[in-house]
Amino acid sequence: MRIIAGTFRSRALQAPPGLATRPTSDRLRETLFNVLAPRIGSAAFLDLYAGSGAVGLEALSRGAAQITFVERAPAALKTLRANLAYLGIDTGIKIQESNVAQSLRKPPPAPFDLIFLDPPWDAVDDYASTLNHLGAPSSSLLAPDAIVIAEHRRKQTLNQRYGNLDRYRLLEQGDAALSFYHATEPSAISEN
């Protein structure tokens, strides 16, 4: 696992030991950031279920202004901190040591431009609860024109809509998929 592009290009990253954490592959991260390239510069980026931090670190390497990592697993947190130390990163980051549901209930200091979530693939309920929370009309987490990206198992079908979030793009690669959502006005969402 390595940083694909930007300031820390080609720098190797650690992954937590064992199978409890499944890091986003280099190839899928490259695809993700090719799509996000026009939006990443100076963005506030929220990395939910951060694991080793590879996705957030890639965003920082490519010019994001602020990364907030949310992770609760001790082994993943240890690896995330080791990756930050190895890269010499001590500014522009925040680590929230909590589960995602608790973290999302706290009002952020500022809304996020880009939000990435990658729960354990077997935690199907986490996808729905997280996306519903982000898409709630009362959510203060999304900046205007924010994008929410969910990495999931290719065979897992996520809903087209979660509250005010509407999926506008689905990319599949190997066993994984990326669902891209943006917020729509409540009046723009049709009743089904």
C-alpha positions in Angstrom: 0.0 0.0 0.0 1.4 3.4 -1.0 0.4 7.0 -1.6 -0.4 7.3 -5.3 0.2 11.0 -6.1 1.0 14.4 -4.7 3.4 15.5 -2.0 3.9 12.1 -0.5 3.8 10.2 -3.8 5.2 6.6 -3.7 5.6 6.6 0.1 4.7 3.2 1.6 2.0 3.0 4.2 1.4 0.4 6.9 -1.8 -1.6 7.2 -3.2 -3.0 10.4 -2.3 -6.6 11.1 -5.0 -9.3 10.6 -8.2 -9.3 8.5 -10.3 -6.9 10.7 -9.4 -3.9 8.5 -9.6 -4.1 4.7 -7.6 -1.2 3.2 -8.8 0.4 0.0 -6.6 -0.9 -2.8 -4.1 1.4 -4.5 -5.9 1.0 -7.8 -9.3 1.9 -6.3 -7.8 4.9 -4.5 -6.3 6.1 -7.8 -9.7 5.8 -9.5 -11.4 7.6 -6.6 -9.0 10.5 -6.7 -9.0 10.8 -10.5 -12.7 11.5 -10.1 -12.2 13.9 -7.1 -9.2 15.7 -8.6 -11.0 18.9 -9.5 -12.5 19.2 -6.0 -9.6 18.0 -3.7 -7.5 21.2 -3.5 -8.2 23.0 -0.2 -11.1 20.7 0.7 -12.2 19.7 4.2 -12.2 15.9 4.0 -13.9 13.5 6.4 -12.5 9.9 6.4 -15.1 7.7 8.2 -14.0 4.2 9.3 -10.5 5.4 8.5 -8.5 2.3 9.3 -4.9 2.9 8.3 -5.8 6.4 7.0 -4.8 5.6 3.4 -7.7 7.4 1.8 -7.4 10.6 4.0 -3.6 10.6 3.6 -4.0 10.4 -0.2 -6.4 13.4 0.0 -3.8 15.3 2.1 -1.0 14.4 -0.3 -3.1 15.8 -3.2 -3.8 19.1 -1.5 -6.8 18.8 0.8 -6.6 21.4 3.5 -8.0 19.5 6.5 -8.5 15.8 7.1 -10.6 14.4 9.9 -10.1 10.7 10.6 -12.8 8.7 12.5 -11.7 5.3 13.8 -12.3 3.3 17.0 -10.3 0.1 16.5 -7.0 0.3 18.6 -4.9 -1.6 16.0 -6.1 0.7 13.2 -5.5 3.8 15.3 -2.0 2.6 16.1 -1.3 2.1 12.4 -2.9 5.4 11.5 -0.7 7.2 13.9 2.4 5.3 12.7 1.6 6.4 9.1 1.2 10.0 10.1 4.5 9.9 12.0 6.3 8.2 9.1 5.1 10.9 6.7 5.9 13.6 9.2 2.3 15.0 9.3 1.3 16.9 12.4 -0.8 19.7 10.9 -4.1 19.7 9.0 -5.3 16.6 10.6 -7.7 15.6 13.4 -8.3 12.1 14.8 -11.6 11.3 16.4 -11.3 8.1 18.5 -14.9 7.0 18.5 -17.4 5.0 16.5 -18.8 6.8 13.5 -22.4 7.1 14.9 -21.1 8.9 18.0 -18.8 11.1 15.9 -21.6 12.1 13.5 -23.8 13.3 16.4 -21.2 16.0 17.3 -21.6 19.2 15.4 -18.4 19.8 13.3 -16.4 23.0 13.6 -17.1 23.5 9.9 -18.9 21.4 7.2 -17.0 19.0 5.0 -16.5 19.2 1.2 -15.8 15.5 0.8 -16.8 12.6 3.0 -15.6 9.1 2.4 -17.0 6.1 4.2 -15.8 2.5 4.1 -17.4 0.4 6.9 -16.6 -3.3 7.2 -18.4 -4.8 4.2 -20.4 -7.1 6.4 -21.7 -4.2 8.5 -24.6 -3.5 6.1 -26.6 -1.6 8.6 -23.6 0.9 9.1 -24.0 2.0 5.4 -27.6 2.8 5.8 -27.4 4.5 9.2 -24.3 6.6 8.2 -25.7 7.7 4.8 -29.1 8.4 6.3 -27.5 10.6 9.0 -25.4 12.4 6.4 -28.5 12.9 4.2 -30.8 14.1 7.0 -32.1 17.7 6.3 -30.8 18.7 9.8 -27.2 17.5 9.0 -24.6 20.2 9.5 -21.8 18.0 8.1 -22.1 18.8 4.4 -20.8 22.0 2.8 -22.7 23.3 -0.2 -21.9 21.0 -3.2 -20.4 18.4 -0.9 -19.8 14.9 -2.2 -20.2 11.7 -0.1 -18.5 8.6 -1.4 -19.2 5.1 0.0 -16.9 2.2 -0.8 -18.7 -1.1 -0.7 -18.8 -4.7 -1.9 -19.6 -4.7 -5.6 -22.4 -7.2 -5.0 -24.0 -5.0 -2.3 -26.6 -2.7 -3.7 -26.8 0.7 -1.9 -30.0 2.8 -2.2 -30.2 5.5 -4.9 -31.3 7.9 -2.1 -30.6 8.4 1.6 -32.6 11.4 2.8 -31.3 14.4 0.8 -28.4 12.4 -0.7 -28.8 11.2 -4.3 -26.4 8.8 -6.0 -25.2 10.3 -9.2 -22.4 7.9 -10.1 -21.4 4.2 -9.4 -18.0 2.9 -10.3 -17.1 -0.8 -10.0 -13.7 -2.2 -9.9 -12.9 -5.9 -9.0 -14.8 -6.9 -5.9 -15.3 -3.2 -4.8 -17.6 -0.4 -5.9 -17.7 3.4 -5.2 -21.1 5.1 -4.9 -21.0 8.9 -5.3 -23.7 11.0 -3.7 -24.5 14.7 -3.6 -27.1 16.5 -1.6 -30.3 17.6 -3.3 -33.0 20.0 -2.1 -35.8 18.1 -0.4 -38.3 19.5 -2.9 -36.1 18.0 -5.7 -36.5 14.5 -4.4 -39.5 12.8 -6.0 -41.9 10.9 -3.9 -41.9 7.1 -4.6 
